[in-house]
Amino acid sequence: MTLEAPTRKEAVWLACAQKMCCYAAVIPNGGDVWRIAHALETPPWSFLVYFQTSEPRPDAFLLDRSGRQFRLALAKGPRGRSSKRPAPCVFLLKTRHGQHRCGLGDLRPAVCHSFPTELVDGVLCVRPDHGCVCREWSLADVDMAEEIKVLEERQADAERYCQVVALWNRRVLDTPQDAEYDFTGFCTFVLDAYDKLAAPEAAGAELA
């Protein structure tokens, strides 16, 4: 098997010892959750947390009819007692030589793959809030065609995830006022939805 050489961006990111970008909140989409859960053979609630959001969002899910909305995030690992940093991503590993590495590798969420860029009105830009402290990123650090492809794929799956969330929210709103749903149920719903999308007969189909 021949391993592909890392891109310039990947090489720069891998060489970074601190990985400060991994200390920020990581918001996965449904495709990310599905891939990680299946690859690691572990339920999503073992590596995810959820938090309440104050603003309505198409990727925010309901657990009852109170109007409170929630979003997903990767769980946090332990924080060093003497560290002033926030807790890191649960998948961030530290080697004996002090180098930080992502334990997910190519399984990492789309937002991590596309770091530190974004598309603004179709224009490729470096995120101003990227949070990296090891260097100042520029578009010269990326393969622009490949980066746009990654971002477009991320956007497509974000839209797909919003469809899944909308179906879940409709289910919640169609139940009696006192009915309640839990986080485990939502995660299971997401996995089932993506299992259906991944089925051969579902190629090109949209969620109902």
Buried (B, 14 or more C-beta within 10 A) or exposed (E): EEEEEEBEBBEBBEEBEBBBBBBBEBBBBBBBBBBBBBEBEEEBBEBBBBEEBEEEEEBBBBBBBEEEBBBBBBBBBEEEEEEEEEBBBBBBBBEEEEBBBBEBEEBBBBBBBBBBBBBEEEEBEBBEEBEBEBEEBEEEBBBEEEBBEBBEBBBEBBEBBBBBBBEBBEBBEEEEEEEEBEBEBBBBBBBEBBEBBEEEEEEEEEEE
